[in-house]
Amino acid sequence: MNRRTFIKASLVTGAAFTIPGIGNPFINSFYAAEKVDLAVAVGPLPESITRSAVDALGGMKKFISRGDVVVVKPNIGWDRRAEYAATTNPEVVATVVRLCYEAGAKRVKVFDRPCTDPRRSYKQSGIADAAEEAGAVVSFLDERKFRDVKLSGIALKSWPLYTEIFEADKIINIPIAKDHGLSTLTLGMKNWMGVMGGWRGRIHQRIDESLVDLSLAIRPTLIILDAVRILTANGPQGGDLSDVKKLDTVIVGTDQVAVDAYGATLFGLSGKDLGFVVEGAKAGLGQMDLTKLNIERIKIS
């Protein structure tokens, strides 16, 4: 271990064991100098690992400016409790909302278009209560706010998308990592289906290309992949707690392809095993080769 690696390891260990979950300006400056591409934080508390992973990329103030209106887009797709890993962990969502306000955001909006009854999905997932308690404006999608957006993509030339996603100053995508019968996995890029209007089943024939077309149109400021629990089978809705694996992990980055490529590794796969990651890399959306990325791994006790 050289001196630079030793210093970095010492900083991470110090952050993990002396001030868990609390940002450190010196560490933030060090990480910023290192140009971290992905931060992977592991630990028992969702709030701590979320904060630490964001800090490793320079802290939320690097991404959110005072007065910003921010859209936080979790996966609230199903009428399931958090332990079933079909929806984003509510503590991760609430932490991101708080971080945005701490960075000076004027307003933080949280919404999704569930596959099951929205009121039950918002409540049962725990996301609505957690996000509102953190100060977010939680709303159901208003059908009048969908507008046709020109995509000029490989598979999609246009599609009705939710206008509030484009009206925001910043967008933070917070998907959960889980199994999916059609696309193999659902991660960050697939989470954009939650702002699509119309009949989403139409894109299933060319799901990979369609997800890339959406991701080229909706560019998030930050992607925070929730892997506190992952759904390893019977996705995307899940069916049994035996399908759930607890990893106590959060991955943060700005590259949609890179985050999803890393997400694949949680399931014993690689980015090359996911069609939308391969197509995304081809389209210039991001980097799927993890060996070319600076990945910070943070362990919090």
C-alpha positions in Angstrom: 0.0 0.0 0.0 1.5 3.3 -1.1 1.2 6.5 0.9 -1.7 7.9 -1.1 -3.7 4.7 -0.8 -2.9 4.6 3.0 -4.1 8.1 3.5 -7.3 7.4 1.6 -7.9 4.2 3.6 -7.3 6.1 6.8 -9.8 8.8 5.9 -12.4 6.3 5.0 -11.8 4.3 8.2 -11.9 7.5 10.3 -15.2 8.5 8.7 -16.6 5.1 9.2 -15.7 4.5 12.8 -15.4 7.9 14.4 -18.2 10.0 12.9 -20.6 7.6 11.1 -23.0 9.3 8.8 -21.6 12.8 9.4 -20.0 14.7 6.5 -16.4 15.8 6.9 -15.2 18.8 4.8 -11.7 17.6 4.6 -12.8 14.2 3.4 -15.1 15.9 0.9 -12.3 18.0 -0.5 -10.0 14.9 -0.8 -12.6 12.9 -2.6 -13.4 15.9 -5.0 -9.7 16.1 -5.8 -9.8 12.3 -6.6 -12.7 12.8 -9.1 -14.7 9.9 -7.8 -16.9 8.3 -10.4 -18.9 6.0 -8.2 -19.3 5.8 -4.4 -20.4 2.5 -2.8 -21.2 2.7 0.9 -22.0 -0.3 3.0 -23.4 -0.2 6.6 -26.4 -1.0 8.8 -28.1 2.4 8.7 -29.6 3.6 5.4 -29.3 7.3 6.4 -25.6 7.0 7.2 -24.6 5.1 4.0 -26.6 7.5 1.9 -25.0 10.5 3.4 -21.5 9.0 3.2 -21.9 8.0 -0.4 -23.1 11.5 -1.4 -20.3 13.0 0.6 -17.7 10.9 -1.3 -18.8 12.6 -4.5 -18.3 16.0 -3.0 -21.5 16.4 -0.9 -25.0 17.5 -2.0 -24.0 21.1 -2.2 -21.9 20.2 -5.2 -25.1 19.2 -7.0 -27.9 21.3 -5.5 -27.8 25.1 -5.4 -29.7 27.4 -3.1 -33.2 28.0 -4.4 -33.3 24.9 -6.6 -36.6 23.0 -7.2 -35.6 19.4 -7.1 -37.5 16.3 -8.3 -36.6 13.1 -6.3 -37.8 10.1 -8.3 -38.0 6.9 -6.3 -39.6 3.6 -7.4 -43.0 3.5 -5.8 -44.3 1.1 -8.4 -46.0 -1.5 -6.2 -48.4 -1.9 -3.2 -45.6 -3.5 -1.2 -44.0 -2.9 2.2 -40.3 -1.9 2.1 -39.0 -5.2 3.3 -40.2 -6.9 0.1 -37.7 -4.8 -1.9 -40.2 -3.9 -4.7 -39.9 -0.2 -4.0 -37.2 2.2 -3.0 -36.2 2.2 0.7 -38.1 5.0 2.4 -35.2 6.0 4.7 -32.9 6.5 1.6 -35.6 8.7 0.0 -36.1 10.7 3.2 -32.3 11.2 3.6 -31.9 12.5 0.1 -34.8 14.9 0.7 -33.1 16.2 3.8 -29.7 16.5 2.0 -31.4 18.6 -0.7 -32.8 21.0 1.8 -29.6 21.2 3.7 -27.9 22.2 0.5 -30.4 25.0 0.1 -33.1 23.6 -2.1 -36.3 25.7 -2.2 -38.6 22.7 -2.8 -38.2 19.0 -3.2 -40.9 17.1 -5.1 -41.4 13.3 -4.8 -43.7 11.4 -7.2 -44.0 8.3 -9.4 -46.5 6.5 -11.5 -47.2 3.1 -9.8 -48.4 0.0 -11.5 -50.8 -0.6 -8.7 -53.2 1.8 -7.0 -51.2 5.0 -6.3 -52.7 5.8 -2.9 -52.0 2.3 -1.6 -48.6 2.1 -3.2 -47.5 5.5 -1.8 -48.7 4.5 1.7 -47.7 0.9 1.8 -44.2 1.5 0.6 -43.6 4.0 3.4 -42.2 6.5 1.0 -45.0 9.1 1.2 -44.9 9.3 5.0 -41.1 9.3 5.1 -40.7 11.9 2.3 -43.3 14.2 3.8 -41.8 14.0 7.2 -38.5 15.1 5.6 -40.3 18.1 4.1 -40.9 16.9 0.5 -44.0 17.8 -1.5 -45.4 14.3 -2.3 -48.0 14.2 -5.0 -49.8 11.8 -7.3 -49.3 12.3 -11.0 -51.8 14.5 -12.7 -52.8 13.1 -16.1 -53.2 16.7 -17.4 -49.4 17.2 -16.9 -48.3 14.7 -19.5 -47.1 16.1 -22.7 -45.7 14.5 -25.9 -42.0 14.9 -25.9 -39.9 14.5 -29.1 -37.3 11.8 -28.4 -36.0 11.0 -31.9 -34.5 7.8 -30.4 -33.7 4.4 -31.7 -37.1 2.9 -30.6 -39.1 5.9 -29.4 -39.7 9.0 -31.6 -42.0 10.6 -29.1 -43.8 9.8 -25.9 -46.0 11.6 -23.3 -43.8 12.4 -20.3 -44.5 14.1 -17.1 -43.8 17.8 -17.4 -42.7 18.4 -13.8 -39.6 16.3 -14.5 -38.4 18.8 -17.0 -39.6 21.9 -15.1 -37.3 21.1 -12.1 -33.9 22.7 -11.7 -32.4 19.3 -10.7 -33.4 15.7 -10.9 -32.3 12.9 -8.5 -33.1 9.3 -9.6 -33.4 6.9 -6.6 -34.2 3.4 -8.0 -34.1 0.2 -6.1 -32.0 -2.7 -7.5 -34.1 -5.7 -8.3 -34.9 -8.6 -10.6 -37.1 -8.1 -13.6 -38.6 -10.8 -15.9 -38.3 -8.8 -19.1 -35.2 -6.6 -18.8 -33.3 -9.0 -16.4 -32.9 -6.2 -13.8 -34.5 -2.9 -13.1 -32.1 -0.2 -11.9 -31.7 3.5 -12.8 -32.6 3.7 -16.4 -35.7 1.6 -16.1 -36.9 3.8 -13.2 -37.8 6.5 -15.8 -40.8 4.4 -16.8 -42.4 6.0 -13.8 -42.7 9.3 -15.6 -44.2 7.9 -18.8 -47.8 8.4 -19.7 -49.9 6.2 -22.0 -49.7 2.5 -22.2 -46.1 1.6 -21.1 -46.5 -2.0 -22.3 -45.9 -0.7 -25.8 -42.2 -0.4 -25.2 -41.7 -4.0 -24.1 -40.9 -5.3 -27.6 -37.8 -3.0 -27.7 -37.3 -2.5 -24.0 -33.5 -2.0 -24.0 -33.5 0.6 -26.8 -36.6 2.4 -25.3 -34.9 2.7 -21.9 -31.9 4.3 -23.5 -34.1 6.7 -25.5 -35.7 7.8 -22.2 -32.4 8.1 -20.5 -31.0 10.4 -23.2 -34.0 12.7 -22.7 -34.0 12.7 -18.9 -30.6 13.5 -17.6 -30.4 13.2 -13.8 -28.1 15.4 -11.7 -27.4 12.4 -9.5 -28.3 8.7 -9.4 -28.6 7.0 -6.0 -29.1 3.3 -6.3 -30.8 1.7 -3.3 -29.4 -1.7 -2.5 -30.3 -1.8 1.2 -32.4 -4.8 0.1 -32.4 -6.2 -3.4 -35.0 -8.4 -5.0 -33.3 -11.4 -6.5 -36.2 -13.2 -8.0 -39.9 -12.8 -9.0 -39.4 -9.2 -9.9 -40.4 -6.5 -10.4 -43.2 -6.9 -7.8 -41.7 -9.8 -5.7 -43.6 -12.5 -4.0 -41.9 -13.7 -1.0 -39.3 -12.5 1.5 -37.1 -15.4 0.6 -36.5 -13.5 -2.7 -35.0 -10.6 -0.8 -31.3 -10.2 0.0 -30.1 -7.6 2.5 -26.9 -5.9 1.3 -27.1 -2.6 3.3 -25.5 -0.8 0.3 -26.1 2.5 -1.5 -24.3 3.4 -4.8 -24.1 7.0 -5.9 -22.9 8.4 -9.2 -23.7 10.8 -12.1 -23.3 8.4 -15.0 -26.5 6.4 -15.7 -24.7 3.6 -17.5 -22.0 3.3 -14.9 -24.4 3.1 -12.0 -26.5 0.4 -13.7 -23.4 -1.5 -14.7 -22.3 -1.6 -11.1 -25.8 -2.5 -10.0 -25.5 -5.6 -12.2 -22.6 -6.9 -10.1 -24.9 -7.1 -7.1 -26.6 -10.0 -8.8 -23.5 -11.7 -10.0 -23.8 -10.1 -13.5 -21.9 -7.5 -15.4 -23.0 -4.5 -17.5 -22.5 -6.7 -20.6 -25.4 -8.9 -19.4 -27.9 -6.1 -19.5 -29.1 -5.0 -23.0 -30.0 -1.4 -21.9 -26.5 -0.9 -20.4 -24.8 -2.1 -23.6 -27.1 0.0 -25.7 -26.6 3.0 -23.4 -22.8 2.7 -23.7 -23.1 2.5 -27.5 -25.2 5.6 -27.5 -22.6 7.5 -25.6 -24.8 7.8 -22.5 -22.0 6.6 -20.2 -19.2 4.2 -19.3 -20.0 0.5 -18.7 -16.4 -0.6 -18.2 -16.0 -0.4 -14.4 -12.3 -0.9 -14.6 -12.1 2.6 -16.2 -13.8 4.2 -13.2 -12.6 5.5 -9.9 -14.8 3.7 -7.4 -14.7 4.6 -3.7 -15.9 1.9 -1.4 -16.8 3.0 2.1 -17.5 0.7 5.1 -19.5 2.1 8.0 -19.9 0.1 11.2 
